[in-house]
Amino acid sequence: MVVRCNSDWQIKKSAMANLLSLPRKSVSPLLVACSARYQSDTAVAQYCDAHYGPDKFGVANFSKRIAQLCIMAQEGRPQRRALDLGCSVGRTTFELATRFDQATGIDYSDRFIEIARHLKIHGKIAYRLREDGELFSNHQVTLADFDLDMITSRVTFSQGDVRCLAAGSGDYDLVLAANLIDRLPDPGQFLSEIHHRLVIDGLLVIASPYDWIERFTPRKRWLCHHLYCAGIPRTSLEGLSKKLTKHFTPVAQPQEMEFVIRDTARTFRHNISQVTLWRRIC
């Protein structure tokens, strides 16, 4: 259904409350600064669609694919606890719980976490997508649509700063940071400390399009550099590897994984994340 949304028109109410109107929780100034981009109704709807909407232009669902990659890479090893950092509205966390005994999702955005928790509790969400100008379409999805309704007891969602995880959170068999590091104020510090969250022989999976933007990450902290050493440029992959090699060894070659974000019915953003897998050695 497409409806007009302005002062003269109203969106028809669905059987369940529209989550986009839920009250927002108070957050620290740091979280507000880091997550402002992902607090709006528009962003929440876009990511609901990216996680739970249909595939676009033949690009398979990124959230499901990255979870499947993690599960396959951990095949034959313990699959007890998984940590999904920057979990957004939760699809990957749910997918990980189909194989892991426990999956925890953490995100800066309280709006995203509200959606994920609502799905866990109620099994469904409703959201609106912009179609054309002031025209919107209403959408509803359920966990049962994706055969994820029977694993909710194994999933936990928390709002927080991924750099400041609670003490005792260092016994994960898998840590996933998908499309996260280029939105951190200090990705180098994050990478230097992330081994504390994993068991020895645990798996770290990093996915990023390396879309560095100064309002999120100061230029001096980007992993890439145009004149790193003796005038030789350093790529983000090289910078990432330098931070991780002390405690990790790479698993296989980097992979490219596409994802699409829908803005309107005729406007989309096509992105490619580079995915690297790392096994903790010490």
N, C-alpha and C positions, 0 to 999 in steps of 0.2 A: 504494500500500500504506500503510495506517495502522497504526502500532504504538505501544505504550505505552513511555514513556521515564522510568524511575526506577530505583532500586537493584535492583528485582526483575525488570526487563525489560531487554532489549538491542535496540538497533536492528540489523536485519539489515544485514550489510555488502554493499555493492554491488560490482560487479566492479572498480571503481576506488576508490582511497582517498577517503574523505570529506574534502574540503578544510577543513571546519570544525574539524578536529582537528590541522591543521598547526601546528608550533611557531611562536610569534610572535617576530619580530625585535625587538631592542632599539631604542627610539626616544628622541629627546630629550625632556626634560620639557615643552617647548613643544608638541611634537607629541602627546604623551600627553594634555595638558590640552585641546587643541583637538579631538582625534579620539576621546576615550574613548567617546563615544556610539556611534561606528561601529566599535568593536572587538569587540563581543560576537558570539557565534554567532547570536543572534537577528537582530541588525542585518545581518550578512553574508547570512543566508538571505533576509531581506526584500528586500534590494537585488538579490540574484541573481534573485529572483522578479520584482521591478519591471523589471529589465533584460531578462530572458530568458523570463519566464513569460508566460502568456496575458493578453490584454487583459481589463480588468475593467469591467463596467457600461457597455460601449460606449466607453470612453476608450482611444484608441489609444496604443500604446507611446510614452512620452515620449522615451526615449533615441533611438529611431529617428527620431521626428518632428523633434526639434531638430537632428539631424544633417542630415536632408533640407532643413530650412530654411536651414542654413548653406551647404550645397552649392548650393542654388538661388540664394541671395543672392550667391554668388561666381561664378555662371555668367558665362562670357566674360572672366573675370579669372584671374590665375595661381592654380593649385591645387597648389602644390608642397608646402608644409609647413603642417600644422594642429596646434594645441596645445589640448588638452582639459584644462582646469584643474578639479580636483575631479571626476575621471573615474569615481570609485566603482569598480564591477567591470567597467567597460570597454566596454559595448555601444556607446556613442556613438563612442568612439575607433575601434572596428572599422568602424562604419558610415562614418565620415569617410574611412577608408582605401580605401573603394570608389571614391573619386574623387580624393583627394589622393595625391600621390606618397609622402608620409610623414605619419603621424599619431602624435603623442606624447600619452600620458595621464599625468597627475600627480595624486596624491591624498595627503592626510595619513595615511590609514589603511593601515597595513601589511597588515592582513587583506584589505582590498579589493584592494590591488595583488597580493597572493598569488593571489587568484582570477583576476584579469585575466591575469597572467603564465602561470598554469596553463592557461588557455584558449588563449593564444597558442601554447604549447608542445605541449599534448596535445589541444587541440581539443574538450575536454568537461569538464564539472564535475558534481558531485553535491551536493545540499544537502537539508536537511530543513525543512519548514514546520510550524509549530504549527497543529493543527487545532482541538483542544478540550481545554483543561486540559493533561494530560500526554500527550495523543495527538498524534503527529507523522506526517507523510506524507513519503515519500522521492521525490526528483525528480532527473532527470538531463537535461541539455541538451547539445547539441553545436553548434559553430559552423556545421557543415554544415546544421543545421536552418534557418539564416537566410542561407544562401549567403554566409557570411563566412569559409569555410575556406581560400580561395585567396589571401587578401590579408594573411596574418599577417606576412609578411616586411616589410611596410610599416608595421608597428605597433610601438611601443616604450612600455613602462610603467615609471614611476619613482615611488618614494615620496619625498615631500618637502614642504616648506613652499612654497606657491605664491607667497609674498611674497619668497622668496629664491632665485630661479631662477639657474642657472649663467650666468656671463658668456658672451657670445656667443650667447645665446638670443633675439636680437632680430630675426630675419629670417623670422618667420612671416607667411604670407598670411592666416591665420585664427587668432584666439584665441577660444575659447569658455569662458565661466564660467557653468555651469548649476547653479542652486540652491546657490551657493557664497557670495556676498557676505554673506548674513545669518548666516554661520557663521564669519566672520573677526573677529579681535580689533580690526582697524582697517580697515574696508572703504574709508574715504576715502583712506587711504594707498595701498591696492591700486589704486584707480581712478586716482589721480594719477600712478602710475608705470607702468601697464600699457601705455602707448603705446610704451615702450622695447622691448616684445616683438614689435612689429609693423613690417612694412615700411610705407613711405608708400603710402597707398591700400589698406592691409590692412584686414580686417574684424574688428571686435570684436562678439561676441554675448554679451549678459548676460541671464540668465533668473533670476528670483527671486520667491518668494512674499512676500518681505519679512517673514519670520517672525522678528522680532527677539526674542532671548532673552538676558538679561543674563549668563548663565554662559558664553556664547560671545562676545558683543560688549557691552562696557560701554555703558550707556545714553547717555552723552555722545558716543559715536561712532556711534550709529544715524544713518542717512541722513535719517530723518524727524525732525520736532521739533514738539511741540504749540504752542510759542510761539517761532517762529524769528526773526521780525523784526516789530517793532511789534505784537506779539500775533497775527500771522498765522501759522497753522500751515504747515509745509512737508512735503510728501509724500516718500516714498522716491524716487519717480521724479524729483522736482524736485531732491532732494539729489544723486542720481546724475548728472543732467544737468549740474549746476553743476560737478561734479568732472571731467567729460569734455569739456566744450565747448571748452576751450583747445586740445585736440589732435585732437578728433573732430567730425564732423558727423553728425547722425542720419540713418538710412536708413529711410524709410517710417515708419508709425505703430507705436506699441507694440502687441504682440499678446498675447492671453491663451492659455496652453497648460496644459491639465489634466494631472495625474498622480495615480496612486493607489498607496498603499502598503498592503500586506496585513499585518494583525497576526495574525488567526486566520481560520478558515473563514467566520466571520460578522462580523468586525470589520475595517473598512478605514478609511483616512484619505484623503479626497478633497481635493486641493490644486490651486491655480491659480497658475502662475508668470506674471509679466509679462515678456515677451521684448522686448528692445530691440536694435537693430542700429546700429552706429556705424562710420563709415569714417574711418580716420586721415588727417588733412590736413596735419599738421606734427609 
